[in-house]
């Protein structure tokens, strides 16, 4: 009998998002699929707000891919451009969007502008979490069951 690696669509990852949300000035954290489904959210984020944020963040990821030509990046054989991260500075709040695993992303909202120390701390904490849990943060392709 073979066992499959747990993934974010089969394991509850709320605990790790709550840990991120305890970082100084972090408001909320969200784990979502690249097609806009909520996988997990920090306790301070309502389900409705999480669903809207997941849809918006998946759109931001898509937008990044659509800008490839504008940025002089040639797609090979129509392959999408890989998301690494997006930083959206909204003056008093910064939204961080990271690729987490295969077919997933992590969004984090932080009080402060993008150059603040708080945002730097949140970026470091999020990258450490992603590096430590990358395999578990992936999601299986929808419609395909093992």
N, CA, C and O of each residue as an XYZ file, in Angstrom:
584
protein
N       0.839     -1.167      0.000
C       0.000      0.000      0.000
C       0.891      1.241      0.000
O       1.831      1.337      0.789
N       0.594      2.182     -0.883
C       1.361      3.414     -0.925
C       0.558      4.534     -0.265
O      -0.668      4.590     -0.360
N       1.273      5.402      0.389
C       0.613      6.554      0.991
C       1.011      7.793      0.213
O       2.152      7.925     -0.230
N       0.062      8.694      0.053
C       0.333      9.924     -0.668
C       0.750     11.021      0.281
O       0.291     11.088      1.422
N       1.622     11.877     -0.201
C       2.037     13.061      0.546
C       0.814     13.929      0.800
O       0.070     14.220     -0.137
N       0.583     14.350      2.044
C      -0.531     15.273      2.281
C      -0.302     16.574      1.520
O       0.835     17.021      1.361
N      -1.373     17.166      1.060
C      -1.306     18.454      0.381
C      -2.309     19.397      1.028
O      -3.142     18.974      1.830
N      -2.227     20.667      0.678
C      -3.069     21.689      1.306
C      -4.545     21.470      1.060
O      -5.379     21.964      1.819
N      -4.880     20.742      0.019
C      -6.293     20.471     -0.235
C      -6.794     19.258      0.549
O      -7.985     18.951      0.516
N      -5.896     18.567      1.252
C      -6.302     17.423      2.070
C      -5.939     17.596      3.545
O      -6.380     16.809      4.382
N      -5.149     18.606      3.869
C      -4.715     18.846      5.250
C      -5.137     20.252      5.676
O      -5.171     21.171      4.857
N      -5.454     20.411      6.939
C      -5.839     21.713      7.454
C      -4.574     22.528      7.755
O      -3.803     22.192      8.654
N      -4.379     23.597      6.991
C      -3.180     24.418      7.135
C      -3.451     25.717      7.899
O      -2.623     26.628      7.892
N      -4.604     25.799      8.553
C      -4.966     27.012      9.294
C      -3.916     27.359     10.341
O      -3.609     28.534     10.540
N      -3.373     26.372     10.999
C      -2.397     26.603     12.063
C      -1.200     27.421     11.579
O      -0.724     28.309     12.286
N      -0.723     27.121     10.388
C       0.462     27.838      9.904
C       0.112     29.274      9.516
O       0.939     30.172      9.674
N      -1.096     29.501      9.013
C      -1.525     30.858      8.688
C      -1.759     31.667      9.962
O      -1.477     32.865      9.993
N      -2.268     31.029     11.005
C      -2.424     31.713     12.289
C      -1.069     32.100     12.874
O      -0.940     33.142     13.515
N      -0.065     31.263     12.653
C       1.295     31.614     13.111
C       1.805     32.846     12.382
O       2.407     33.733     12.987
N       1.557     32.894     11.065
C       1.962     34.078     10.297
C       1.226     35.316     10.803
O       1.817     36.389     10.934
N      -0.056     35.161     11.084
C      -0.871     36.298     11.526
C      -0.451     36.820     12.896
O      -0.878     37.903     13.297
N       0.369     36.077     13.614
C       0.878     36.543     14.911
C       2.143     37.379     14.773
O       2.613     37.961     15.750
N       2.697     37.441     13.562
C       3.874     38.290     13.330
C       3.468     39.745     13.536
O       2.312     40.100     13.311
N       4.403     40.589     13.961
C       4.073     41.996     14.201
C       3.447     42.657     12.969
O       4.000     42.606     11.870
N       2.303     43.267     13.173
C       1.586     44.046     12.170
C       0.964     43.238     11.030
O       0.403     43.828     10.107
N       1.048     41.904     11.067
C       0.349     41.100     10.058
C      -1.134     41.114     10.394
O      -1.524     40.870     11.536
N      -1.954     41.398      9.399
C      -3.399     41.486      9.592
C      -4.047     40.131      9.331
O      -4.763     39.613     10.188
N      -3.804     39.553      8.161
C      -4.402     38.274      7.778
C      -3.463     37.495      6.874
O      -2.546     38.053      6.270
N      -3.709     36.190      6.793
C      -2.967     35.313      5.884
C      -3.959     34.352      5.240
O      -4.950     33.954      5.852
N      -3.673     33.990      3.994
C      -4.587     33.188      3.193
C      -3.806     32.229      2.302
O      -2.827     32.618      1.666
N      -4.244     30.983      2.262
C      -3.696     29.985      1.338
C      -4.804     29.669      0.337
O      -5.923     29.334      0.727
N      -4.491     29.775     -0.950
C      -5.509     29.627     -1.979
C      -4.940     28.883     -3.187
O      -3.726     28.809     -3.375
N      -5.840     28.338     -3.998
C      -5.408     27.706     -5.247
C      -5.261     28.784     -6.302
O      -5.870     29.849     -6.200
N      -4.465     28.513     -7.299
C      -4.245     29.503     -8.341
C      -5.482     29.722     -9.202
O      -5.518     30.654    -10.006
N      -6.502     28.870     -9.042
C      -7.765     29.149     -9.728
C      -8.794     29.768     -8.785
O      -9.979     29.820     -9.115
N      -8.353     30.241     -7.610
C      -9.173     31.087     -6.765
C      -9.953     30.450     -5.638
O     -10.851     31.090     -5.090
N      -9.650     29.220     -5.267
C     -10.353     28.584     -4.153
C      -9.585     28.765     -2.846
O      -8.358     28.670     -2.821
N     -10.305     29.022     -1.777
C      -9.698     29.145     -0.453
C      -9.350     27.749      0.067
O     -10.200     26.859      0.100
N      -8.105     27.570      0.467
C      -7.687     26.315      1.098
C      -7.623     26.465      2.610
O      -7.983     25.544      3.344
N      -7.168     27.621      3.078
C      -7.091     27.893      4.511
C      -6.958     29.396      4.697
O      -6.503     30.112      3.805
N      -7.367     29.860      5.879
C      -7.308     31.293      6.178
C      -6.995     31.461      7.656
O      -7.315     30.599      8.474
N      -6.369     32.574      7.983
C      -6.130     32.866      9.394
C      -7.459     33.167     10.062
O      -8.417     33.570      9.402
N      -7.515     32.970     11.374
C      -8.769     33.093     12.115
C      -9.419     34.466     12.018
O     -10.641     34.567     12.136
N      -8.650     35.518     11.810
C      -9.202     36.865     11.753
C      -9.887     37.215     10.444
O     -10.461     38.298     10.325
N      -9.844     36.338      9.472
C     -10.391     36.591      8.135
C     -11.674     35.791      7.951
O     -11.663     34.568      8.085
N     -12.780     36.468      7.645
C     -14.043     35.756      7.437
C     -13.984     34.932      6.152
O     -13.174     35.211      5.268
N     -14.829     33.933      6.052
C     -14.866     33.091      4.855
C     -15.223     33.920      3.621
O     -14.618     33.740      2.564
N     -16.195     34.823      3.741
C     -16.580     35.663      2.599
C     -15.420     36.534      2.130
O     -15.153     36.627      0.932
N     -14.730     37.172      3.078
C     -13.589     38.010      2.710
C     -12.457     37.161      2.126
O     -11.769     37.591      1.200
N     -12.270     35.966      2.665
C     -11.236     35.065      2.147
C     -11.543     34.668      0.707
O     -10.640     34.626     -0.129
N     -12.793     34.381      0.416
C     -13.162     33.990     -0.948
C     -12.942     35.132     -1.941
O     -12.461     34.905     -3.051
N     -13.291     36.350     -1.547
C     -13.052     37.505     -2.431
C     -11.550     37.722     -2.633
O     -11.098     37.987     -3.747
N     -10.789     37.608     -1.551
C      -9.342     37.809     -1.639
C      -8.693     36.730     -2.503
O      -7.806     37.029     -3.302
N      -9.126     35.483     -2.351
C      -8.553     34.384     -3.158
C      -8.819     34.614     -4.636
O      -7.941     34.390     -5.469
N     -10.027     35.059     -4.968
C     -10.351     35.335     -6.371
C      -9.486     36.477     -6.900
O      -8.975     36.403     -8.018
N      -9.323     37.529     -6.102
C      -8.506     38.667     -6.528
C      -7.038     38.274     -6.686
O      -6.383     38.672     -7.649
N      -6.525     37.489     -5.733
C      -5.119     37.101     -5.793
C      -4.839     36.154     -6.948
O      -3.773     36.228     -7.560
N      -5.776     35.266     -7.258
C      -5.566     34.406     -8.422
C      -5.580     35.252     -9.698
O      -4.878     34.945    -10.662
N      -6.388     36.323     -9.696
C      -6.375     37.259    -10.820
C      -5.050     37.989    -10.930
O      -4.558     38.215    -12.036
N      -4.456     38.367     -9.784
C      -3.140     39.021     -9.795
C      -2.085     38.081    -10.365
O      -1.206     38.509    -11.112
N      -2.170     36.818    -10.017
C      -1.235     35.827    -10.539
C      -1.396     35.706    -12.048
O      -0.411     35.635    -12.782
N      -2.640     35.684    -12.503
C      -2.918     35.608    -13.935
C      -2.404     36.848    -14.658
O      -1.832     36.752    -15.744
N      -2.613     38.008    -14.050
C      -2.142     39.260    -14.635
C      -0.633     39.232    -14.826
O      -0.124     39.698    -15.846
N       0.073     38.697    -13.863
C       1.523     38.615    -13.973
C       1.916     37.814    -15.214
O       2.825     38.205    -15.946
N       1.236     36.702    -15.449
C       1.532     35.891    -16.623
C       1.231     36.619    -17.919
O       1.950     36.465    -18.907
N       0.162     37.419    -17.916
C      -0.221     38.159    -19.111
C       0.756     39.285    -19.429
O       0.801     39.751    -20.567
N       1.533     39.727    -18.454
C       2.496     40.800    -18.670
C       3.849     40.289    -19.171
O       4.774     41.081    -19.351
N       3.976     38.996    -19.396
C       5.258     38.415    -19.802
C       5.822     39.096    -21.045
O       6.992     39.477    -21.062
N       5.018     39.250    -22.067
C       5.501     39.876    -23.301
C       5.919     41.319    -23.064
O       6.936     41.773    -23.589
N       5.137     42.030    -22.278
C       5.456     43.412    -21.941
C       6.823     43.507    -21.267
O       7.548     44.485    -21.444
N       7.161     42.482    -20.497
C       8.422     42.453    -19.763
C       9.558     41.824    -20.562
O      10.666     41.667    -20.048
N       9.292     41.466    -21.809
C      10.323     40.881    -22.651
C      10.604     39.423    -22.364
O      11.655     38.907    -22.742
N       9.672     38.749    -21.697
C       9.841     37.335    -21.364
C       9.130     36.507    -22.428
O       7.946     36.706    -22.699
N       9.852     35.598    -23.011
C       9.273     34.718    -24.018
C       8.790     33.441    -23.355
O       9.555     32.752    -22.679
N       7.522     33.133    -23.551
C       6.980     31.873    -23.029
C       7.434     30.744    -23.940
O       7.397     30.868    -25.164
N       7.856     29.657    -23.342
C       8.256     28.493    -24.125
C       7.064     27.582    -24.316
O       6.502     27.077    -23.344
N       6.675     27.369    -25.554
C       5.583     26.449    -25.899
C       4.291     26.782    -25.159
O       3.546     25.882    -24.772
N       4.025     28.067    -24.964
C       2.788     28.483    -24.316
C       2.746     28.269    -22.819
O       1.707     28.475    -22.191
N       3.866     27.857    -22.234
C       3.891     27.601    -20.785
C       3.685     28.904    -20.024
O       4.210     29.943    -20.425
N       2.926     28.861    -18.930
C       2.710     30.084    -18.152
C       3.991     30.551    -17.481
O       4.878     29.753    -17.179
N       4.073     31.840    -17.255
C       5.193     32.408    -16.519
C       4.976     32.097    -15.048
O       3.884     32.312    -14.520
N       5.998     31.598    -14.391
C       5.859     31.192    -12.992
C       5.801     32.404    -12.072
O       6.629     33.311    -12.161
N       4.812     32.405    -11.190
C       4.685     33.439    -10.167
C       5.753     33.207     -9.102
O       5.952     32.080     -8.648
N       6.422     34.256     -8.717
C       7.309     34.188     -7.556
C       6.699     34.975     -6.419
O       6.427     34.433     -5.347
N       6.484     36.268     -6.661
C       5.821     37.091     -5.652
C       5.339     38.399     -6.268
O       5.839     38.844     -7.301
N       4.370     38.993     -5.615
C       3.843     40.301     -5.986
C       3.696     41.096     -4.694
O       3.197     40.579     -3.694
N       4.127     42.344     -4.717
C       3.979     43.216     -3.567
C       3.099     44.381     -4.004
O       3.414     45.091     -4.959
N       1.996     44.564     -3.292
C       1.065     45.640     -3.604
C       1.042     46.625     -2.435
O       0.495     46.329     -1.373
N       1.640     47.792     -2.642
C       1.753     48.816     -1.604
C       0.517     49.711     -1.676
O       0.301     50.415     -2.663
N      -0.286     49.674     -0.620
C      -1.521     50.450     -0.568
C      -1.389     51.591      0.449
O      -2.373     51.973      1.083
N      -0.193     52.127      0.603
C       0.190     53.214      1.496
C       0.273     52.783      2.953
O       1.368     52.708      3.510
N      -0.867     52.497      3.582
C      -0.860     52.121      5.000
C      -0.861     50.615      5.215
O      -0.635     50.139      6.327
N      -1.115     49.870      4.151
C      -1.162     48.413      4.200
C      -0.457     47.879      2.959
O      -0.556     48.468      1.882
N       0.249     46.773      3.108
C       0.894     46.115      1.975
C       0.350     44.707      1.867
O       0.220     43.997      2.865
N       0.033     44.309      0.642
C      -0.426     42.952      0.374
C       0.716     42.203     -0.294
O       1.274     42.651     -1.297
N       1.049     41.062      0.277
C       2.112     40.209     -0.252
C       1.472     38.971     -0.852
O       0.601     38.358     -0.236
N       1.893     38.608     -2.030
C       1.387     37.422     -2.706
C       2.583     36.591     -3.139
O       3.463     37.068     -3.856
N       2.603     35.337     -2.693
C       3.723     34.446     -2.985
C       3.225     33.161     -3.626
O       2.130     32.692     -3.313
N       4.016     32.594     -4.515
C       3.789     31.219     -4.941
C       4.122     30.360     -3.728
O       5.141     30.574     -3.072
N       3.265     29.392     -3.431
C       3.494     28.567     -2.242
C       3.944     27.168     -2.638
O       4.988     26.696     -2.186
N       3.180     26.523     -3.457
C       3.476     25.187     -3.937
C       2.856     25.047     -5.306
O       2.402     26.027     -5.897
N       2.837     23.847     -5.801
C       2.222     23.644     -7.104
C       0.729     23.952     -7.009
O       0.012     23.349     -6.211
N       0.273     24.893     -7.827
C      -1.128     25.321     -7.917
C      -1.638     26.060     -6.678
O      -2.849     26.109     -6.460
N      -0.752     26.633     -5.864
C      -1.198     27.379     -4.690
C      -0.413     28.676     -4.504
O       0.691     28.843     -5.021
N      -1.017     29.576     -3.756
C      -0.370     30.823     -3.383
C      -0.706     31.174     -1.948
O      -1.672     30.666     -1.378
N       0.101     32.047     -1.373
C      -0.135     32.567     -0.027
C      -0.225     34.077     -0.133
O       0.633     34.721     -0.736
N      -1.272     34.637      0.460
C      -1.419     36.080      0.557
C      -1.316     36.501      2.006
O      -1.837     35.834      2.899
N      -0.640     37.613      2.232
C      -0.469     38.138      3.586
C      -0.685     39.646      3.527
O      -0.100     40.328      2.686
N      -1.530     40.167      4.425
C      -1.701     41.622      4.522
C      -0.971     42.115      5.766
O      -1.048     41.512      6.836
N      -0.257     43.236      5.595
C       0.611     43.756      6.651
C       0.389     45.264      6.795
O       0.318     45.980      5.796
N       0.281     45.740      8.022
C       0.200     47.187      8.257
C       1.549     47.814      7.938
O       2.589     47.341      8.397
N       1.522     48.867      7.158
C       2.750     49.570      6.800
C       2.981     49.551      5.302
O       2.434     48.716      4.581
N       3.802     50.486      4.845
C       4.108     50.515      3.414
C       5.155     49.462      3.076
O       5.748     48.854      3.967
N       5.374     49.255      1.802
C       6.225     48.144      1.358
C       7.678     48.261      1.818
O       8.405     47.267      1.815
N       8.105     49.443      2.208
C       9.490     49.623      2.655
C       9.631     49.553      4.173
O      10.724     49.754      4.702
N       8.542     49.272      4.876
C       8.582     49.255      6.345
C       9.250     47.996      6.871
O       9.319     46.971      6.193
N       9.736     48.104      8.090
C      10.365     46.962      8.753
C       9.356     45.829      8.942
O       9.715     44.658      8.818
N       8.100     46.165      9.241
C       7.069     45.161      9.464
C       6.890     44.283      8.217
O       6.750     43.064      8.319
N       6.896     44.914      7.058
C       6.730     44.162      5.816
C       7.935     43.256      5.590
O       7.784     42.114      5.154
N       9.120     43.758      5.884
C      10.323     42.921      5.760
C      10.261     41.694      6.655
O      10.637     40.597      6.240
N       9.788     41.876      7.878
C       9.646     40.753      8.813
C       8.607     39.759      8.285
O       8.823     38.549      8.336
N       7.487     40.268      7.782
C       6.435     39.393      7.254
C       6.910     38.621      6.028
O       6.575     37.447      5.870
N       7.683     39.264      5.163
C       8.229     38.579      3.984
C       9.129     37.434      4.425
O       9.009     36.317      3.922
N      10.021     37.705      5.354
C      10.939     36.672      5.840
C      10.179     35.514      6.471
O      10.480     34.353      6.192
N       9.199     35.813      7.317
C       8.424     34.754      7.979
C       7.648     33.926      6.963
O       7.569     32.704      7.089
N       7.078     34.580      5.961
C       6.302     33.857      4.945
C       7.215     32.969      4.104
O       6.878     31.817      3.835
N       8.349     33.485      3.693
C       9.284     32.683      2.895
C       9.803     31.475      3.679
O       9.969     30.397      3.107
N      10.061     31.640      4.974
C      10.499     30.511      5.803
C       9.394     29.460      5.899
O       9.663     28.262      5.807
N       8.152     29.910      6.085
C       7.024     28.978      6.163
C       6.875     28.214      4.852
O       6.683     26.998      4.859
N       6.963     28.918      3.737
C       6.823     28.271      2.432
C       7.964     27.276      2.206
O       7.728     26.155      1.757
N       9.175     27.674      2.510
C      10.324     26.775      2.312
C      10.188     25.511      3.155
O      10.521     24.419      2.693
N       9.706     25.648      4.372
C       9.581     24.497      5.257
C       8.419     23.572      4.919
O       8.463     22.381      5.231
N       7.389     24.105      4.290
C       6.171     23.320      4.047
C       5.800     23.206      2.567
O       4.670     22.838      2.248
N       6.715     23.509      1.671
C       6.394     23.611      0.241
C       5.602     22.408     -0.292
O       4.605     22.607     -0.987
N       6.013     21.173      0.009
C       5.306     20.000     -0.525
C       3.871     19.927     -0.009
O       2.956     19.580     -0.756
N       3.677     20.249      1.249
C       2.340     20.197      1.838
C       1.488     21.368      1.345
O       0.260     21.271      1.340
N       2.105     22.451      0.939
C       1.359     23.625      0.480
C       0.856     23.488     -0.952
O       0.145     24.368     -1.437
N       1.203     22.427     -1.622
C       0.717     22.192     -2.986
C      -0.733     21.724     -2.957
O      -1.251     21.326     -1.914
N      -1.369     21.777     -4.104
C      -2.729     21.254     -4.252
C      -2.765     20.351     -5.475
O      -2.104     20.612     -6.480
N      -3.540     19.297     -5.373
C      -3.702     18.401     -6.516
C      -4.516     19.099     -7.595
O      -5.306     19.998     -7.308
N      -4.317     18.682     -8.818
C      -5.111     19.228     -9.914
C      -6.554     18.823     -9.696
O      -6.847     17.654     -9.447
N      -7.454     19.786     -9.790
C      -8.868     19.488     -9.534
C      -9.404     18.565    -10.616
O      -9.030     18.652    -11.786
N     -10.299     17.674    -10.183
C     -10.913     16.737    -11.117
C     -10.148     15.449    -11.269
O     -10.637     14.498    -11.878
N      -8.933     15.409    -10.714
C      -8.115     14.198    -10.776
C      -7.932     13.670     -9.368
O      -7.416     14.368     -8.495
N      -8.346     12.465     -9.154
C      -8.224     11.840     -7.834
C      -7.310     10.636     -7.930
O      -7.334      9.889     -8.908
N      -6.512     10.465     -6.905
C      -5.565      9.341     -6.904
C      -6.246      8.066     -6.475
O      -5.607      7.016     -6.414
